[in-house]
């Protein structure tokens, strides 16, 4: 969705609507908040999602491209230490010593 939205997006005031009355109602609801809505949509396009925190971060000039994407390395980084801790808790210190010893 963010990809489609980002194609040629300039402002909410330039958006196309199949029903002109809908556009008029939406713009009336937006009122003087056009810049805020445009900023929210820009955050959505750049990061793939838009939250108050992300909008605040974007206002501070931080690049949000790819924020909502994840990689498998993130899972390993997040859960790897916990898995090692559970392994250690279950098998104990003696098993680790056996793993570290080189076979002769």
Rosetta silent file (secondary structure, phi, psi, omega in degrees, C-alpha in Angstrom):
SEQUENCE: XXXXXXXXXXXXXXXXXXXXXXXXXXXXXXXXXXXXXXXXXXXXXXXXXXXXXXXXXXXXXXXXXXXXXXXXXXXXXXXXXXXXXXXXXXXXXXXXXXXXXXXX
SCORE:     score description
SCORE:     0.000 S_00000001
   1 L     0.000  -45.354 -179.100    0.000    0.000    0.000 S_00000001
   2 H   -61.648  -33.952  177.971    2.755    2.464    0.904 S_00000001
   3 H   -63.839  -44.866  177.008    4.363    1.766   -2.477 S_00000001
   4 H   -64.443  -41.398 -179.087    1.192    2.667   -4.343 S_00000001
   5 H   -63.363  -37.796 -177.309    0.697    5.705   -2.157 S_00000001
   6 H   -74.802  -13.069 -178.834    4.212    6.939   -2.812 S_00000001
   7 L   -74.764  100.303  176.067    3.829    6.858   -6.579 S_00000001
   8 L    78.367   11.601 -179.485    3.412   10.489   -7.519 S_00000001
   9 L   -70.699  132.445  175.340    2.141   11.651   -4.112 S_00000001
  10 L  -121.375  -49.192 -179.373    2.523   15.384   -3.550 S_00000001
  11 L  -162.749  156.589  177.263   -0.171   16.444   -1.082 S_00000001
  12 H   -63.406  -27.119  179.433   -3.551   15.401    0.218 S_00000001
  13 H   -71.440  -20.982  179.651   -4.966   18.473   -1.492 S_00000001
  14 H   -95.196    0.058 -176.720   -3.815   17.062   -4.860 S_00000001
  15 L   -65.087  150.168  178.256   -5.332   13.606   -4.271 S_00000001
  16 L   -97.511  145.521  178.035   -7.827   12.231   -6.772 S_00000001
  17 L  -134.227  139.928  177.965  -11.238   10.973   -5.741 S_00000001
  18 L   -71.577  -26.003  177.401  -13.768    9.042   -7.780 S_00000001
  19 L  -117.828  107.870 -176.719  -16.524   10.956   -5.981 S_00000001
  20 H   -56.186  -32.393  179.106  -15.744   14.693   -5.814 S_00000001
  21 H   -65.457  -34.463  177.082  -18.067   15.176   -2.838 S_00000001
  22 H   -63.279  -44.814  178.885  -15.997   12.684   -0.841 S_00000001
  23 H   -61.080  -42.829  179.904  -12.840   14.678   -1.514 S_00000001
  24 H   -62.314  -41.578  178.304  -14.585   17.879   -0.471 S_00000001
  25 H   -65.736  -43.145 -179.599  -15.774   16.269    2.800 S_00000001
  26 H   -63.619  -46.286  179.459  -12.352   14.826    3.565 S_00000001
  27 H   -65.313  -33.426  175.927  -10.600   18.132    2.913 S_00000001
  28 H   -65.648  -39.762  177.457  -13.194   19.922    5.054 S_00000001
  29 H   -65.934  -38.287  179.260  -12.449   17.472    7.896 S_00000001
  30 H   -67.375  -40.188  177.339   -8.726   18.025    7.476 S_00000001
  31 H    56.649 -126.354 -176.997   -9.214   21.786    7.540 S_00000001
  32 H   -82.604    3.287 -176.885   -6.071   23.671    8.538 S_00000001
  33 H   -93.191   23.506 -176.940   -4.207   20.424    9.332 S_00000001
  34 H   -57.719  -43.769 -178.934   -3.059   19.810    5.746 S_00000001
  35 H   -63.857  -38.719  178.389    0.634   19.985    6.682 S_00000001
  36 H   -66.195  -42.044  179.413    0.144   17.486    9.537 S_00000001
  37 H   -65.907  -43.972  177.433   -1.741   15.071    7.276 S_00000001
  38 H   -60.514  -40.085  178.001    0.898   15.402    4.560 S_00000001
  39 H   -64.633  -40.753  178.154    3.621   14.724    7.145 S_00000001
  40 H   -63.214  -41.448  179.444    1.754   11.625    8.371 S_00000001
  41 H   -68.518  -36.991  177.288    1.400   10.324    4.836 S_00000001
  42 H   -62.832  -41.296  176.702    5.088   11.011    4.152 S_00000001
  43 H   -62.557  -42.344  178.243    5.997    8.946    7.247 S_00000001
  44 H   -60.970  -44.293  179.680    3.699    6.160    6.000 S_00000001
  45 H   -64.650  -45.002 -176.003    5.350    6.209    2.576 S_00000001
  46 H   -71.326  -40.429 -171.091    8.892    6.261    3.987 S_00000001
  47 H  -106.577  -18.749 -177.385    8.530    3.732    6.786 S_00000001
  48 L    93.166   -3.796  175.815    5.556    1.563    5.836 S_00000001
  49 L  -157.892  163.676 -179.690    3.592    2.631    8.922 S_00000001
  50 L  -139.190  119.222  177.596    2.694    5.824   10.738 S_00000001
  51 L  -130.136  162.177  177.431    2.513    6.224   14.505 S_00000001
  52 H   -55.657  -39.889 -179.860    2.743    9.307   16.731 S_00000001
  53 H   -65.483  -43.853  178.967    6.262    8.279   17.762 S_00000001
  54 H   -64.753  -38.334  177.860    7.425    7.806   14.164 S_00000001
  55 H   -64.309  -38.401  177.062    5.949   11.168   13.185 S_00000001
  56 H   -64.590  -43.222  178.645    7.826   12.790   16.082 S_00000001
  57 H   -63.008  -42.156  179.056   11.054   11.091   15.012 S_00000001
  58 H   -63.067  -38.177  177.754   10.507   12.238   11.408 S_00000001
  59 H   -61.870  -26.350  179.374    9.999   15.831   12.601 S_00000001
  60 L   -84.662    0.695  174.891   13.460   15.587   14.165 S_00000001
  61 L    91.065   13.320 -179.905   14.945   14.785   10.764 S_00000001
  62 L   -82.005  135.413  178.008   15.581   11.039   11.169 S_00000001
  63 L   -73.859  122.169 -175.752   15.404    8.973    7.965 S_00000001
  64 L  -104.370    6.948 -178.017   12.598    6.425    8.378 S_00000001
  65 L   -59.181  128.535  177.566   12.963    4.500    5.130 S_00000001
  66 L    80.506   11.123 -177.305   12.576    0.780    5.783 S_00000001
  67 L   -59.849  -38.478 -174.899   11.526    1.150    9.416 S_00000001
  68 L   -86.743    1.233  178.682    8.710   -1.376    9.153 S_00000001
  69 L   -88.280  153.635  178.708   10.796   -4.040    7.422 S_00000001
  70 L  -131.890  158.393  178.781   12.387   -6.893    9.336 S_00000001
  71 L  -129.271  155.068 -178.926   15.176   -9.339    8.666 S_00000001
  72 H   -62.320  -28.403  179.174   15.830  -12.801   10.020 S_00000001
  73 H   -63.988  -26.980  177.274   19.017  -11.529   11.655 S_00000001
  74 H   -65.061  -37.642  179.486   16.828   -9.386   13.912 S_00000001
  75 H   -67.098  -44.638  179.275   15.185  -12.533   15.286 S_00000001
  76 H   -61.858  -43.122 -179.916   18.552  -14.175   15.937 S_00000001
  77 H   -64.532  -38.623 -177.393   19.825  -11.026   17.622 S_00000001
  78 H   -76.631  -40.930 -172.871   16.715  -10.715   19.772 S_00000001
  79 H  -104.670  -14.293 -179.942   16.240  -14.353   20.761 S_00000001
  80 H   -57.282  -49.976  179.034   19.746  -15.828   20.440 S_00000001
  81 H   -60.693  -37.334  178.300   20.953  -14.680   23.861 S_00000001
  82 H   -65.994  -40.590  178.647   17.786  -16.004   25.491 S_00000001
  83 H   -63.355  -42.004  178.304   18.214  -19.371   23.790 S_00000001
  84 H   -63.555  -40.947  178.701   21.833  -19.539   24.976 S_00000001
  85 H   -63.414  -44.503  178.108   20.778  -18.669   28.509 S_00000001
  86 H   -64.457  -40.099  177.433   18.079  -21.367   28.529 S_00000001
  87 H   -60.672  -45.504  179.182   20.555  -23.887   27.093 S_00000001
  88 H   -64.095  -42.509 -179.210   23.042  -22.995   29.822 S_00000001
  89 H   -64.125  -36.316 -177.717   20.361  -23.152   32.529 S_00000001
  90 H   -78.344  -47.022 -174.079   19.245  -26.595   31.362 S_00000001
  91 H   -93.181  -22.814  177.111   22.599  -28.255   30.651 S_00000001
  92 H    82.594  178.987 -174.751   24.814  -26.350   33.056 S_00000001
  93 H   -67.526  -34.723 -175.855   28.431  -25.356   32.986 S_00000001
  94 H   -61.876  -39.072 -179.147   29.831  -28.864   32.450 S_00000001
  95 H   -66.315  -38.232  178.004   28.205  -29.204   29.025 S_00000001
  96 H   -64.932  -38.711  178.392   29.697  -25.903   27.872 S_00000001
  97 H   -62.458  -38.249  178.454   33.168  -27.026   28.944 S_00000001
  98 H   -66.274  -36.873  179.383   32.730  -30.170   26.827 S_00000001
  99 H   -67.900  -33.648 -176.062   31.703  -28.060   23.816 S_00000001
 100 H   -84.754  -19.431  178.886   34.745  -25.829   24.139 S_00000001
 101 L   -73.896  137.919  179.617   37.292  -28.594   24.573 S_00000001
 102 L   -87.306  141.022  178.219   38.991  -29.653   21.380 S_00000001
 103 L   -70.405  141.739 -178.170   39.065  -33.362   20.530 S_00000001
 104 L  -101.390    0.000    0.000   42.515  -34.851   20.674 S_00000001
